[in-house]
Amino acid sequence: MTALEPIIAALLGSGVTSLAVWIAKLLATQKYLKYGSILSRAYDIIDPLLETNLKNWGGSDVEFAIELAIEAVADGKVTPDEIKIIAKEASERWLPAVAAEKVRKYVTATTTPKELEAAETLANHVNGLMSKDVAVEKVRELIAE
């Protein structure tokens, strides 16, 4: 019986680990489904915002800019705590290569896309050139058009 105990312990340990990984993936998927539309719309602004300003900003500026973009896109439909959750998710999933490609498309467009204007507006607030309320309201107007 003593030879079986380590085998049973190993099987139980791997089973518990597998269950924990599965639960974590399930929770992440549910979170993404809940906030997916907000994240999708926010990335259209976050990508040019970070692509253009990342080299000039520190970590807190980047986090603040992401939260601003989400707040503007969510249009009052989420709480401040949810904005932080979504911002964390957005920063973890942000892909610089995708952002660079999106910015290239924006820059080569015949007219300036509203997402690029929104990103510039939020950058102005992060850089201290505009108040938060004015910046968020202007972004909401831009994306509502």
C-alpha positions as CSV (number, residue, x, y, z in Angstrom):
1,M,0.0,0.0,0.0
2,T,2.9,2.4,0.6
3,A,3.9,2.3,-3.0
4,L,0.5,3.4,-4.1
5,E,0.3,6.5,-1.8
6,P,2.8,8.6,-3.8
7,I,1.1,7.7,-7.0
8,I,-2.3,8.7,-5.6
9,A,-0.9,11.9,-4.2
10,A,0.6,12.8,-7.6
11,L,-2.6,12.1,-9.4
12,L,-4.6,14.1,-6.9
13,G,-2.2,17.0,-7.2
14,S,-2.3,17.1,-11.0
15,G,-6.0,16.8,-10.9
16,V,-6.3,19.8,-8.5
17,T,-3.9,21.8,-10.6
18,S,-5.8,21.0,-13.8
19,L,-9.1,22.0,-12.1
20,A,-7.5,25.3,-10.9
21,V,-6.2,26.1,-14.4
22,W,-9.6,25.3,-16.0
23,I,-11.4,27.5,-13.5
24,A,-9.0,30.4,-14.1
25,K,-9.6,30.1,-17.9
26,L,-13.3,30.0,-17.4
27,L,-13.3,33.1,-15.2
28,A,-11.1,34.9,-17.7
29,T,-13.4,34.0,-20.5
30,Q,-16.5,35.1,-18.6
31,K,-14.7,38.4,-17.8
32,Y,-13.9,38.9,-21.5
33,L,-17.4,38.1,-22.6
34,K,-18.8,40.6,-20.0
35,Y,-16.4,43.4,-21.0
36,G,-15.6,42.3,-24.6
37,S,-17.4,45.0,-26.4
38,I,-15.9,47.7,-24.2
39,L,-12.4,46.3,-24.7
40,S,-12.9,46.0,-28.4
41,R,-13.9,49.7,-28.8
42,A,-11.3,50.8,-26.3
43,Y,-8.5,49.1,-28.2
44,D,-9.3,51.3,-31.2
45,I,-8.2,54.2,-29.1
46,I,-5.7,52.5,-26.8
47,D,-3.6,51.2,-29.8
48,P,-2.8,54.6,-31.3
49,L,-2.6,56.2,-27.9
50,L,0.1,53.9,-26.6
51,E,1.8,53.4,-29.9
52,T,2.4,57.2,-30.2
53,N,3.2,58.0,-26.6
54,L,4.6,54.9,-25.0
55,K,8.2,56.0,-25.3
56,N,7.4,59.3,-23.4
57,W,5.3,57.9,-20.6
58,G,6.0,55.9,-17.5
59,G,3.9,52.9,-16.3
60,S,1.5,55.0,-14.3
61,D,0.8,57.3,-17.3
62,V,0.1,54.2,-19.5
63,E,-2.2,52.7,-16.9
64,F,-4.0,56.1,-16.5
65,A,-4.3,56.5,-20.3
66,I,-5.9,53.0,-20.6
67,E,-8.3,53.7,-17.8
68,L,-9.3,57.0,-19.5
69,A,-9.9,55.3,-22.8
70,I,-12.1,52.7,-21.2
71,E,-14.0,55.3,-19.2
72,A,-14.7,57.3,-22.3
73,V,-15.8,54.2,-24.3
74,A,-17.9,52.7,-21.5
75,D,-19.9,55.9,-21.3
76,G,-20.9,55.6,-17.7
77,K,-22.0,51.9,-18.0
78,V,-19.3,50.6,-15.6
79,T,-18.2,51.4,-12.1
80,P,-14.7,52.8,-11.3
81,D,-13.7,49.3,-9.9
82,E,-14.8,47.7,-13.2
83,I,-12.8,50.2,-15.1
84,K,-9.7,49.1,-13.2
85,I,-10.5,45.5,-13.9
86,I,-11.0,46.2,-17.6
87,A,-7.9,48.3,-17.8
88,K,-5.8,45.5,-16.2
89,E,-7.2,43.1,-18.7
90,A,-6.6,45.5,-21.6
91,S,-3.0,46.1,-20.6
92,E,-2.3,42.4,-20.3
93,R,-3.7,41.7,-23.7
94,W,-2.3,44.7,-25.5
95,L,-0.1,43.7,-28.5
96,P,2.4,46.3,-29.8
97,A,2.6,44.7,-33.2
98,V,-1.2,44.9,-33.7
99,A,-1.2,48.5,-32.4
100,A,1.6,49.4,-34.9
101,E,-0.3,48.0,-37.8
102,K,-3.5,49.7,-36.7
103,V,-1.7,53.1,-36.4
104,R,-0.2,52.6,-39.9
105,K,-3.7,52.2,-41.3
106,Y,-4.9,55.2,-39.4
107,V,-2.0,57.4,-40.6
108,T,-2.3,56.4,-44.2
109,A,-6.1,57.0,-44.3
110,T,-7.3,59.9,-46.5
111,T,-9.1,61.5,-43.5
112,T,-8.0,61.5,-39.9
113,P,-10.0,58.6,-38.2
114,K,-12.0,59.6,-35.1
115,E,-10.1,57.0,-33.1
116,L,-6.8,58.8,-33.8
117,E,-8.4,62.1,-32.8
118,A,-9.7,60.5,-29.6
119,A,-6.2,59.1,-28.8
120,E,-4.7,62.6,-29.3
121,T,-7.3,64.1,-27.0
122,L,-6.6,61.6,-24.2
123,A,-2.9,62.1,-24.7
124,N,-3.4,65.8,-24.2
125,H,-5.0,65.1,-20.8
126,V,-2.3,62.7,-19.7
127,N,0.3,65.3,-20.7
128,G,-1.5,67.9,-18.7
129,L,-2.8,70.0,-21.6
130,M,-6.5,69.4,-21.0
131,S,-8.8,68.6,-18.1
132,K,-10.1,65.1,-17.7
133,D,-13.8,66.0,-18.0
134,V,-13.2,67.9,-21.2
135,A,-11.0,65.2,-22.7
136,V,-13.5,62.3,-21.8
137,E,-16.5,64.3,-23.1
138,K,-14.7,65.2,-26.4
139,V,-13.8,61.5,-26.9
140,R,-17.4,60.5,-26.3
141,E,-18.6,63.0,-28.8
142,L,-16.0,61.7,-31.4
143,I,-16.9,58.1,-31.0
144,A,-20.6,58.8,-31.0
145,E,-20.5,60.3,-34.5
